[in-house]
Amino acid sequence: MGKNAQQLLYIKRINDVVVYIDANLQEELSLKKLSEIACFSPFHFHRIFSALLNETPNQYIMRRRLEKIANVLLLDESFSSLTHLAQDHGFKSIHSFSRAFKNFFGMSASEFQEQGKTEFSKIGKTLSKNGESKVSFEKYFYTMDNLKTWLQMKTEVEVKEMPELKLLDVRHIGPYREIGIAFDKLLNWSGPRGLLQFPKTKMVAIYYNSPRITDENKMQSSACITVEEPVEVDGEIGTLKIPKGKFAVGSFKIKMDEFEKAWNSMSLWVPENGFEQRDGHHHEIYYNNGREHPEGLFFVDICVPIQ
């Protein structure tokens, strides 16, 4: 096996572990268990994981747990208590959670919730001179009223029961605007295998993190295409499913620089219309190639999982 093929195998194995972690944050995620999923020794797994993601497995698990909780604090007022919320995301006590949250975000969970909702803010981590993590709150460029007006002009949001989507994917780590790199890899692999049958084949992008909370260099997404039958994959190509479920769906015709505004307006629409977001895949379904459209317009459905 050549060096390049071996690297691709390592990436696939670590991706499998990342998917498992994100689906099981409430569980005990031991190094032994994760290394078995990756088919590496614990030592070898720890080294490869840290090299590929630029953080240790424990750092990644802690960050994802805290980001998930932070997202609930900003978007969902229905949780029963902070103690239960912490336990549901893998913390053994409210004290260990409180300490970890303040170390990561530079403030308590209640302060974070109050300041985040007051500012309707985008949250980005910065470093102080002594290296401690702090949070800077930057106001969205568009006010809430402007977002509502813009959304009404662009689309009528529908609540739909969406069918299951079977997908091939390439995982991307980094700014969401660079997901095209992963799409190029996927299309270059799929094309020669006869898997691109447009318009039946749809391109899908899945986003796993909130830009309001996660540093953009650590955000994860998947570039995907739909398939109807099982496909044997290799290298960086993986398989996944978006389970059927209830989604708020906005159908847009937008330019590249309007995607952030579209997502922000959809996130606002959900609570404004009496719905709550649920765990699930936030994703886009593309119906054309905006780069080939004479006006640079992307025909896209933005799908937010709701309950």
Beta strands, then each sheet from edge to edge (+ up, - down):
strand 1: 121-127
strand 2: 133-139
strand 3: 158-162
strand 4: 165-173
strand 5: 203-207
strand 6: 220-226
strand 7: 237-242
strand 8: 245-254
strand 9: 282-286
strand 10: 298-305
sheet 1: 1+ 2-
sheet 2: 3+ 8- 10+ 9- 5+ 6- 4+ 7-
end
